[in-house]
Every structure is written in structure tokens, then in C-alpha cells.
Amino acid sequence: MTNHWNDLQHADVLMVIGANPAENHPISFRWIQKALDKGATLISVDPRYTRTSQMANIYAQLRSGTDIAFIGGMINYVLQNELYPKDYVVHYTNAAHIVAETYSF
């Protein structure tokens, strides 16, 4: 994470993967709680049912070792359904130039 903890309070959706900030990072979880109080959605992705999972709106239980496949599936879903801010990606990131449309195997 590159932003400050207090930015979490402004999030609409928070996803915690393989961590338990409710128990292990109570100061950071204070900011998550502020976001939840404003109506944010908390998603906990973890093989263990933790205190964070208990407080989450969505608990996605995984088998150990399947987290990379889960994240890859999420990325694929977002790309296939164009659920990303396309104008932002094209104008403000280098993602538009990573793979050219003319690329082939």
C-alpha cells in the first residue's frame, strides 16, 4: 500500500486478502471502520475465518494456495467486462502501451 492509512476512510470498497487488520493492525482498522460507518463494503478473502472476516460484508473463503488464481480470475473478469476506468488508463497510465493491438503469439 502506498497511500496513508487515513485514506482508507474515503474508500467505497475495501478488499483485504490474506490478512486480519481487525486483530493485527487495530490502528489501521480504525480507518476501515470509518469507511464502513459511511456505507463502504468490506470484502475479506482468506482461508481462515478471522475477526476481519466476521466484520466483512462479503467473506470469500479460499483454499490455501489459490489466492493467485483468485486474483487472476478477478483481473480477467474486470478486463473482459471492461469494468475499469478506460479513459483514465489510456491517458494517465502506461497500461495502454504494455501490449500493442498488433501483438500475436
C-alpha positions, 0 to 999 in steps of 0.5 A: 500500500502506498497511500496513508492509512487515513485514506482508507476512510474515503474508500467505497470498497475495501478488499483485504486478502490474506490478512486480519487488520481487525486483530493485527493492525487495530490502528489501521482498522480504525480507518476501515471502520470509518469507511464502513460507518459511511456505507463502504463494503468490506470484502475479506478473502482468506482461508481462515475465518478471522475477526476481519472476516466476521466484520466483512460484508462479503467473506470469500473463503479460499483454499490455501494456495489459490489466492493467485488464481483468485486474483487472476480470475478477478483481473480477467473478469474486470478486463473482459467486462471492461469494468475499469476506468478506460479513459483514465488508463489510456491517458494517465497510465502506461497500461495502454502501451504494455501490449500493442493491438498488433501483438500475436503469439 
